[in-house]
Amino acid sequence: MRTWRTLFSVAWFVWILDLATKIWAVSTLSERSNIKVLGSFFQLTLIRNPGAAFSFATGATIFLTLFSIIVLLTIFYYSPRITSKGWAVVLGLVTGGILGNLIDRIFREPGVLRGHVIDWMQLPNWPIFNIADSAIVIAALLAIVLTARNIPPITKVGS
């Protein structure tokens, strides 16, 4: 039960942080202007992304929305069985990241299930991204570490 709580606590934290920073970015940053935070290394640049990472699949917002919902339902289905705290964190990061971008796709302009995702952080030679994207990337890296260390997400009772 503790891992279930970890998963949903991490998801909630990521989702709220992503939502708050997107609200801030939309109200503070103007599109096509860069605010240099650390010179040209880290800048704040607001864009509205109609696709997935790297602006891939810009015409497939409905597919991305449905795929996100399927992934969330799968995580919710398996979440009570997760026994590894590390994997609970991974799935919490993924859940929070998916929720952050899914809310944009459902509720933002230009319309329901066609909304553009708010991205606002920029590094050199890298697409502009947000907290939700960062959480998903961190989850992938952590999943690689857990897999390399042979830590299963679900340990059978008596193993």
C-alpha positions, -999 to 999 in steps of 0.1 A, spaced: 0 0 0 29 24 7 41 21 -29 6 30 -42 7 61 -20 42 70 -33 31 66 -69 1 89 -65 19 114 -43 47 118 -69 21 120 -97 1 147 -79 33 167 -71 45 166 -108 10 174 -121 5 204 -98 40 217 -104 35 214 -141 1 231 -140 14 260 -119 45 266 -140 24 266 -172 -1 291 -157 29 312 -148 45 309 -182 14 318 -201 7 348 -179 44 360 -177 62 351 -209 52 363 -243 55 341 -273 87 345 -294 107 362 -267 135 346 -248 144 354 -212 180 344 -206 183 328 -172 219 313 -176 231 331 -207 224 310 -238 225 278 -218 190 281 -201 163 303 -214 126 308 -209 107 307 -242 69 302 -245 56 280 -273 23 262 -279 32 227 -291 5 209 -312 24 176 -312 45 154 -290 82 157 -280 104 174 -306 71 186 -322 66 151 -336 31 141 -347 18 176 -349 -14 165 -366 -21 136 -342 -33 153 -310 -64 130 -308 -42 99 -311 -18 113 -285 -47 120 -262 -61 85 -266 -27 69 -262 -21 89 -230 -54 78 -216 -46 41 -223 -12 44 -206 -29 61 -176 -55 33 -173 -28 7 -175 -8 24 -147 -40 27 -126 -48 -10 -132 -13 -23 -122 -6 3 -94 -20 -17 -65 4 -46 -74 36 -25 -75 59 -35 -47 91 -16 -56 93 20 -43 116 29 -71 91 17 -97 63 35 -79 84 67 -83 89 59 -120 52 54 -126 43 85 -105 66 106 -127 51 91 -158 15 96 -145 21 132 -135 38 140 -168 11 124 -188 -16 142 -168 2 176 -172 3 173 -210 -31 156 -213 -48 184 -195 -34 208 -221 -45 186 -250 -80 184 -236 -86 219 -224 -63 244 -242 -69 261 -275 -76 254 -303 -102 231 -289 -112 200 -270 -88 170 -278 -68 193 -301 -52 216 -275 -16 227 -277 8 218 -249 25 247 -232 63 244 -234 86 271 -219 121 258 -209 149 259 -235 184 244 -235 208 247 -265 203 223 -293 172 208 -276 135 213 -281 116 236 -258 100 215 -230 80 217 -197 79 201 -162 57 172 -175 82 164 -203 111 165 -177 93 141 -154 88 116 -182 125 118 -192 136 114 -156 112 84 -153 128 68 -183 163 73 -169 153 59 -136 136 29 -153 169 21 -171 187 22 -137 162 0 -120 162 -25 -149 200 -25 -150 200 -33 -113 174 -61 -119 148 -46 -96 114 -58 -106 83 -36 -103 63 -64 -88 77 -90 -64 55 -121 -59 47 -130 -23 70 -157 -11 99 -147 -35 
